[in-house]
Amino acid sequence: MSEASANVRQTISMFCMTLQAHLATEAASYVCRLLGDVAAGCVAPHNPDWDKYLGAVLDEMVSKWFNSAAVTPLSEVVAIERRLTRIPQVIARLHGELGREPSAEEVQSSQHAEMRLRHKDPKRHGSLVSLAEV
């Protein structure tokens, strides 16, 4: 086995151990939060089968965590893809309104105004385009 291959295996092994530690911490956090909600009466299952109920809730929580940017850097790609898909539509709309090709600043400000109407906090949603993306 080459030195590069050994380094790759060691890096993957360290990543997996780190991921397992993060997952264990997150799962414990979710279980504590869920049990606290159940104890406080905030959560009441329609189905009295607690094993199935807790399993379903924890599956959903863990799935959301795995799809978050904390674990999956590619989760941010969806917001980028949405932004980049929206830019040509904004350009076409502005072209029709202005009768000319809009500048990058006009496209950006129009898209920002549109996103502020749709989202309470568009920056947090990752829906605001930058001039570089236009």
PyMOL CGO cylinders between C-alpha atoms (Angstrom):
from pymol import cmd
from pymol.cgo import CYLINDER

trace = [
    CYLINDER, 0.00, 0.00, 0.00, 1.38, 3.40, -0.97, 0.3, 1, 1, 1, 1, 1, 1,
    CYLINDER, 1.38, 3.40, -0.97, 1.91, 6.24, 1.50, 0.3, 1, 1, 1, 1, 1, 1,
    CYLINDER, 1.91, 6.24, 1.50, -0.79, 8.33, -0.23, 0.3, 1, 1, 1, 1, 1, 1,
    CYLINDER, -0.79, 8.33, -0.23, -3.27, 5.46, 0.06, 0.3, 1, 1, 1, 1, 1, 1,
    CYLINDER, -3.27, 5.46, 0.06, -2.46, 5.06, 3.75, 0.3, 1, 1, 1, 1, 1, 1,
    CYLINDER, -2.46, 5.06, 3.75, -2.95, 8.80, 4.31, 0.3, 1, 1, 1, 1, 1, 1,
    CYLINDER, -2.95, 8.80, 4.31, -6.32, 8.68, 2.56, 0.3, 1, 1, 1, 1, 1, 1,
    CYLINDER, -6.32, 8.68, 2.56, -7.43, 5.72, 4.67, 0.3, 1, 1, 1, 1, 1, 1,
    CYLINDER, -7.43, 5.72, 4.67, -6.30, 7.46, 7.85, 0.3, 1, 1, 1, 1, 1, 1,
    CYLINDER, -6.30, 7.46, 7.85, -8.14, 10.65, 6.88, 0.3, 1, 1, 1, 1, 1, 1,
    CYLINDER, -8.14, 10.65, 6.88, -11.33, 8.71, 6.11, 0.3, 1, 1, 1, 1, 1, 1,
    CYLINDER, -11.33, 8.71, 6.11, -11.04, 6.82, 9.40, 0.3, 1, 1, 1, 1, 1, 1,
    CYLINDER, -11.04, 6.82, 9.40, -10.61, 10.06, 11.37, 0.3, 1, 1, 1, 1, 1, 1,
    CYLINDER, -10.61, 10.06, 11.37, -13.57, 11.62, 9.53, 0.3, 1, 1, 1, 1, 1, 1,
    CYLINDER, -13.57, 11.62, 9.53, -15.79, 8.62, 10.35, 0.3, 1, 1, 1, 1, 1, 1,
    CYLINDER, -15.79, 8.62, 10.35, -14.81, 8.71, 14.04, 0.3, 1, 1, 1, 1, 1, 1,
    CYLINDER, -14.81, 8.71, 14.04, -15.54, 12.46, 14.18, 0.3, 1, 1, 1, 1, 1, 1,
    CYLINDER, -15.54, 12.46, 14.18, -18.88, 11.94, 12.44, 0.3, 1, 1, 1, 1, 1, 1,
    CYLINDER, -18.88, 11.94, 12.44, -19.82, 9.17, 14.88, 0.3, 1, 1, 1, 1, 1, 1,
    CYLINDER, -19.82, 9.17, 14.88, -18.97, 11.41, 17.84, 0.3, 1, 1, 1, 1, 1, 1,
    CYLINDER, -18.97, 11.41, 17.84, -21.03, 14.28, 16.39, 0.3, 1, 1, 1, 1, 1, 1,
    CYLINDER, -21.03, 14.28, 16.39, -23.91, 11.94, 15.63, 0.3, 1, 1, 1, 1, 1, 1,
    CYLINDER, -23.91, 11.94, 15.63, -23.88, 10.53, 19.17, 0.3, 1, 1, 1, 1, 1, 1,
    CYLINDER, -23.88, 10.53, 19.17, -23.90, 14.04, 20.64, 0.3, 1, 1, 1, 1, 1, 1,
    CYLINDER, -23.90, 14.04, 20.64, -26.68, 15.24, 18.33, 0.3, 1, 1, 1, 1, 1, 1,
    CYLINDER, -26.68, 15.24, 18.33, -28.78, 12.12, 18.95, 0.3, 1, 1, 1, 1, 1, 1,
    CYLINDER, -28.78, 12.12, 18.95, -28.44, 12.52, 22.70, 0.3, 1, 1, 1, 1, 1, 1,
    CYLINDER, -28.44, 12.52, 22.70, -29.43, 16.17, 22.38, 0.3, 1, 1, 1, 1, 1, 1,
    CYLINDER, -29.43, 16.17, 22.38, -32.51, 15.27, 20.31, 0.3, 1, 1, 1, 1, 1, 1,
    CYLINDER, -32.51, 15.27, 20.31, -33.56, 12.51, 22.71, 0.3, 1, 1, 1, 1, 1, 1,
    CYLINDER, -33.56, 12.51, 22.71, -33.24, 14.85, 25.71, 0.3, 1, 1, 1, 1, 1, 1,
    CYLINDER, -33.24, 14.85, 25.71, -35.17, 17.60, 23.94, 0.3, 1, 1, 1, 1, 1, 1,
    CYLINDER, -35.17, 17.60, 23.94, -37.90, 15.19, 22.82, 0.3, 1, 1, 1, 1, 1, 1,
    CYLINDER, -37.90, 15.19, 22.82, -38.24, 13.59, 26.24, 0.3, 1, 1, 1, 1, 1, 1,
    CYLINDER, -38.24, 13.59, 26.24, -38.41, 17.05, 27.81, 0.3, 1, 1, 1, 1, 1, 1,
    CYLINDER, -38.41, 17.05, 27.81, -41.23, 18.00, 25.44, 0.3, 1, 1, 1, 1, 1, 1,
    CYLINDER, -41.23, 18.00, 25.44, -43.08, 14.78, 26.20, 0.3, 1, 1, 1, 1, 1, 1,
    CYLINDER, -43.08, 14.78, 26.20, -42.63, 15.27, 29.97, 0.3, 1, 1, 1, 1, 1, 1,
    CYLINDER, -42.63, 15.27, 29.97, -43.84, 18.88, 29.73, 0.3, 1, 1, 1, 1, 1, 1,
    CYLINDER, -43.84, 18.88, 29.73, -46.91, 17.78, 27.79, 0.3, 1, 1, 1, 1, 1, 1,
    CYLINDER, -46.91, 17.78, 27.79, -45.88, 19.74, 24.68, 0.3, 1, 1, 1, 1, 1, 1,
    CYLINDER, -45.88, 19.74, 24.68, -45.87, 16.61, 22.54, 0.3, 1, 1, 1, 1, 1, 1,
    CYLINDER, -45.87, 16.61, 22.54, -48.64, 14.06, 22.70, 0.3, 1, 1, 1, 1, 1, 1,
    CYLINDER, -48.64, 14.06, 22.70, -48.65, 11.22, 20.19, 0.3, 1, 1, 1, 1, 1, 1,
    CYLINDER, -48.65, 11.22, 20.19, -51.90, 10.13, 18.61, 0.3, 1, 1, 1, 1, 1, 1,
    CYLINDER, -51.90, 10.13, 18.61, -50.61, 6.59, 18.77, 0.3, 1, 1, 1, 1, 1, 1,
    CYLINDER, -50.61, 6.59, 18.77, -49.94, 5.26, 22.28, 0.3, 1, 1, 1, 1, 1, 1,
    CYLINDER, -49.94, 5.26, 22.28, -47.16, 3.01, 20.96, 0.3, 1, 1, 1, 1, 1, 1,
    CYLINDER, -47.16, 3.01, 20.96, -44.22, 5.03, 22.36, 0.3, 1, 1, 1, 1, 1, 1,
    CYLINDER, -44.22, 5.03, 22.36, -41.51, 2.95, 20.69, 0.3, 1, 1, 1, 1, 1, 1,
    CYLINDER, -41.51, 2.95, 20.69, -42.89, 3.62, 17.22, 0.3, 1, 1, 1, 1, 1, 1,
    CYLINDER, -42.89, 3.62, 17.22, -43.61, 7.27, 18.01, 0.3, 1, 1, 1, 1, 1, 1,
    CYLINDER, -43.61, 7.27, 18.01, -40.16, 8.04, 19.41, 0.3, 1, 1, 1, 1, 1, 1,
    CYLINDER, -40.16, 8.04, 19.41, -38.52, 6.09, 16.61, 0.3, 1, 1, 1, 1, 1, 1,
    CYLINDER, -38.52, 6.09, 16.61, -40.37, 8.06, 13.94, 0.3, 1, 1, 1, 1, 1, 1,
    CYLINDER, -40.37, 8.06, 13.94, -39.62, 11.41, 15.56, 0.3, 1, 1, 1, 1, 1, 1,
    CYLINDER, -39.62, 11.41, 15.56, -35.95, 10.57, 16.05, 0.3, 1, 1, 1, 1, 1, 1,
    CYLINDER, -35.95, 10.57, 16.05, -35.66, 9.29, 12.47, 0.3, 1, 1, 1, 1, 1, 1,
    CYLINDER, -35.66, 9.29, 12.47, -36.96, 12.61, 11.21, 0.3, 1, 1, 1, 1, 1, 1,
    CYLINDER, -36.96, 12.61, 11.21, -34.66, 14.61, 13.49, 0.3, 1, 1, 1, 1, 1, 1,
    CYLINDER, -34.66, 14.61, 13.49, -31.57, 12.62, 12.54, 0.3, 1, 1, 1, 1, 1, 1,
    CYLINDER, -31.57, 12.62, 12.54, -32.47, 12.86, 8.85, 0.3, 1, 1, 1, 1, 1, 1,
    CYLINDER, -32.47, 12.86, 8.85, -32.77, 16.66, 9.12, 0.3, 1, 1, 1, 1, 1, 1,
    CYLINDER, -32.77, 16.66, 9.12, -29.43, 16.79, 10.92, 0.3, 1, 1, 1, 1, 1, 1,
    CYLINDER, -29.43, 16.79, 10.92, -27.70, 14.64, 8.27, 0.3, 1, 1, 1, 1, 1, 1,
    CYLINDER, -27.70, 14.64, 8.27, -29.07, 16.92, 5.54, 0.3, 1, 1, 1, 1, 1, 1,
    CYLINDER, -29.07, 16.92, 5.54, -27.95, 20.06, 7.35, 0.3, 1, 1, 1, 1, 1, 1,
    CYLINDER, -27.95, 20.06, 7.35, -24.87, 22.08, 6.44, 0.3, 1, 1, 1, 1, 1, 1,
    CYLINDER, -24.87, 22.08, 6.44, -23.26, 20.89, 9.68, 0.3, 1, 1, 1, 1, 1, 1,
    CYLINDER, -23.26, 20.89, 9.68, -22.81, 17.43, 8.18, 0.3, 1, 1, 1, 1, 1, 1,
    CYLINDER, -22.81, 17.43, 8.18, -23.43, 17.76, 4.46, 0.3, 1, 1, 1, 1, 1, 1,
    CYLINDER, -23.43, 17.76, 4.46, -21.73, 20.78, 2.91, 0.3, 1, 1, 1, 1, 1, 1,
    CYLINDER, -21.73, 20.78, 2.91, -23.64, 20.08, -0.29, 0.3, 1, 1, 1, 1, 1, 1,
    CYLINDER, -23.64, 20.08, -0.29, -26.93, 20.93, 1.44, 0.3, 1, 1, 1, 1, 1, 1,
    CYLINDER, -26.93, 20.93, 1.44, -26.18, 24.55, 0.59, 0.3, 1, 1, 1, 1, 1, 1,
    CYLINDER, -26.18, 24.55, 0.59, -26.08, 23.63, -3.10, 0.3, 1, 1, 1, 1, 1, 1,
    CYLINDER, -26.08, 23.63, -3.10, -29.89, 23.64, -3.23, 0.3, 1, 1, 1, 1, 1, 1,
    CYLINDER, -29.89, 23.64, -3.23, -30.05, 27.33, -2.31, 0.3, 1, 1, 1, 1, 1, 1,
    CYLINDER, -30.05, 27.33, -2.31, -27.31, 28.13, -4.83, 0.3, 1, 1, 1, 1, 1, 1,
    CYLINDER, -27.31, 28.13, -4.83, -29.14, 26.18, -7.53, 0.3, 1, 1, 1, 1, 1, 1,
    CYLINDER, -29.14, 26.18, -7.53, -32.40, 28.03, -6.77, 0.3, 1, 1, 1, 1, 1, 1,
    CYLINDER, -32.40, 28.03, -6.77, -30.65, 31.39, -6.93, 0.3, 1, 1, 1, 1, 1, 1,
    CYLINDER, -30.65, 31.39, -6.93, -28.91, 30.59, -10.20, 0.3, 1, 1, 1, 1, 1, 1,
    CYLINDER, -28.91, 30.59, -10.20, -32.15, 29.25, -11.71, 0.3, 1, 1, 1, 1, 1, 1,
    CYLINDER, -32.15, 29.25, -11.71, -33.99, 32.44, -10.77, 0.3, 1, 1, 1, 1, 1, 1,
    CYLINDER, -33.99, 32.44, -10.77, -31.46, 34.87, -12.31, 0.3, 1, 1, 1, 1, 1, 1,
    CYLINDER, -31.46, 34.87, -12.31, -32.44, 34.28, -15.98, 0.3, 1, 1, 1, 1, 1, 1,
    CYLINDER, -32.44, 34.28, -15.98, -36.12, 34.72, -15.06, 0.3, 1, 1, 1, 1, 1, 1,
    CYLINDER, -36.12, 34.72, -15.06, -35.39, 38.05, -13.37, 0.3, 1, 1, 1, 1, 1, 1,
    CYLINDER, -35.39, 38.05, -13.37, -33.30, 39.16, -16.36, 0.3, 1, 1, 1, 1, 1, 1,
    CYLINDER, -33.30, 39.16, -16.36, -36.11, 38.25, -18.78, 0.3, 1, 1, 1, 1, 1, 1,
    CYLINDER, -36.11, 38.25, -18.78, -38.69, 40.10, -16.68, 0.3, 1, 1, 1, 1, 1, 1,
    CYLINDER, -38.69, 40.10, -16.68, -36.51, 43.21, -16.39, 0.3, 1, 1, 1, 1, 1, 1,
    CYLINDER, -36.51, 43.21, -16.39, -35.71, 43.08, -20.11, 0.3, 1, 1, 1, 1, 1, 1,
    CYLINDER, -35.71, 43.08, -20.11, -39.44, 43.19, -20.85, 0.3, 1, 1, 1, 1, 1, 1,
    CYLINDER, -39.44, 43.19, -20.85, -40.05, 46.01, -18.35, 0.3, 1, 1, 1, 1, 1, 1,
    CYLINDER, -40.05, 46.01, -18.35, -37.06, 48.15, -19.30, 0.3, 1, 1, 1, 1, 1, 1,
    CYLINDER, -37.06, 48.15, -19.30, -36.89, 47.38, -23.01, 0.3, 1, 1, 1, 1, 1, 1,
    CYLINDER, -36.89, 47.38, -23.01, -33.13, 46.85, -22.74, 0.3, 1, 1, 1, 1, 1, 1,
    CYLINDER, -33.13, 46.85, -22.74, -30.62, 44.48, -21.19, 0.3, 1, 1, 1, 1, 1, 1,
    CYLINDER, -30.62, 44.48, -21.19, -30.58, 45.15, -17.40, 0.3, 1, 1, 1, 1, 1, 1,
    CYLINDER, -30.58, 45.15, -17.40, -27.30, 45.77, -15.59, 0.3, 1, 1, 1, 1, 1, 1,
    CYLINDER, -27.30, 45.77, -15.59, -26.02, 43.31, -12.99, 0.3, 1, 1, 1, 1, 1, 1,
    CYLINDER, -26.02, 43.31, -12.99, -26.87, 45.80, -10.22, 0.3, 1, 1, 1, 1, 1, 1,
    CYLINDER, -26.87, 45.80, -10.22, -30.47, 46.11, -11.49, 0.3, 1, 1, 1, 1, 1, 1,
    CYLINDER, -30.47, 46.11, -11.49, -30.84, 42.33, -11.61, 0.3, 1, 1, 1, 1, 1, 1,
    CYLINDER, -30.84, 42.33, -11.61, -29.41, 41.98, -8.11, 0.3, 1, 1, 1, 1, 1, 1,
    CYLINDER, -29.41, 41.98, -8.11, -31.60, 44.72, -6.59, 0.3, 1, 1, 1, 1, 1, 1,
    CYLINDER, -31.60, 44.72, -6.59, -34.72, 43.37, -8.31, 0.3, 1, 1, 1, 1, 1, 1,
    CYLINDER, -34.72, 43.37, -8.31, -34.02, 39.84, -7.13, 0.3, 1, 1, 1, 1, 1, 1,
    CYLINDER, -34.02, 39.84, -7.13, -33.35, 41.06, -3.58, 0.3, 1, 1, 1, 1, 1, 1,
    CYLINDER, -33.35, 41.06, -3.58, -36.62, 43.02, -3.54, 0.3, 1, 1, 1, 1, 1, 1,
    CYLINDER, -36.62, 43.02, -3.54, -38.50, 39.95, -4.78, 0.3, 1, 1, 1, 1, 1, 1,
    CYLINDER, -38.50, 39.95, -4.78, -36.91, 37.69, -2.14, 0.3, 1, 1, 1, 1, 1, 1,
    CYLINDER, -36.91, 37.69, -2.14, -37.68, 40.18, 0.64, 0.3, 1, 1, 1, 1, 1, 1,
    CYLINDER, -37.68, 40.18, 0.64, -41.34, 39.96, -0.34, 0.3, 1, 1, 1, 1, 1, 1,
    CYLINDER, -41.34, 39.96, -0.34, -41.25, 36.16, -0.23, 0.3, 1, 1, 1, 1, 1, 1,
    CYLINDER, -41.25, 36.16, -0.23, -39.10, 35.53, 2.85, 0.3, 1, 1, 1, 1, 1, 1,
    CYLINDER, -39.10, 35.53, 2.85, -38.98, 37.15, 6.25, 0.3, 1, 1, 1, 1, 1, 1,
    CYLINDER, -38.98, 37.15, 6.25, -35.20, 36.75, 6.31, 0.3, 1, 1, 1, 1, 1, 1,
    CYLINDER, -35.20, 36.75, 6.31, -33.93, 36.03, 2.77, 0.3, 1, 1, 1, 1, 1, 1,
    CYLINDER, -33.93, 36.03, 2.77, -30.29, 36.15, 3.80, 0.3, 1, 1, 1, 1, 1, 1,
    CYLINDER, -30.29, 36.15, 3.80, -30.83, 33.31, 6.27, 0.3, 1, 1, 1, 1, 1, 1,
    CYLINDER, -30.83, 33.31, 6.27, -32.56, 31.32, 3.54, 0.3, 1, 1, 1, 1, 1, 1,
    CYLINDER, -32.56, 31.32, 3.54, -29.56, 31.85, 1.27, 0.3, 1, 1, 1, 1, 1, 1,
    CYLINDER, -29.56, 31.85, 1.27, -31.80, 33.31, -1.45, 0.3, 1, 1, 1, 1, 1, 1,
    CYLINDER, -31.80, 33.31, -1.45, -30.02, 36.63, -2.13, 0.3, 1, 1, 1, 1, 1, 1,
    CYLINDER, -30.02, 36.63, -2.13, -27.81, 36.66, -5.22, 0.3, 1, 1, 1, 1, 1, 1,
    CYLINDER, -27.81, 36.66, -5.22, -24.42, 38.31, -5.28, 0.3, 1, 1, 1, 1, 1, 1,
    CYLINDER, -24.42, 38.31, -5.28, -23.09, 40.44, -8.12, 0.3, 1, 1, 1, 1, 1, 1,
    CYLINDER, -23.09, 40.44, -8.12, -20.63, 37.65, -8.95, 0.3, 1, 1, 1, 1, 1, 1,
    CYLINDER, -20.63, 37.65, -8.95, -23.54, 35.23, -9.50, 0.3, 1, 1, 1, 1, 1, 1,
    CYLINDER, -23.54, 35.23, -9.50, -25.32, 37.66, -11.82, 0.3, 1, 1, 1, 1, 1, 1,
]
cmd.load_cgo(trace, "trace")
